[in-house]
Amino acid sequence: MMYLSAIRAQVRNFAGKFIKSEQGVTAIEYAIVAAGVSAVVLVIFGTEANSPVNAMLKDVFSKLQSKLTTTIG
């Protein structure tokens, strides 16, 4: 009987520390933020032809190409 009450006290002590600990909550918050940032990066730098960065780069390079062809030609 004495052994069971010692185990119960250790479990209660561990559970109390586990509940008060905020490390798990912080890790979950960082995971949520990382998922949000990765979603935004995928939208901006997506491989689709209609992504904002892709469209901007195509516009810049097409203007550069037209200026070079008029200068050379």
Summary of the structure (lengths in Angstrom):
residues: 73
radius of gyration: 28.9
end to end distance: 97.4
largest distance: 97.4
contacts: 135
relative contact order: 0.05
helix: 85%
strand: 0%
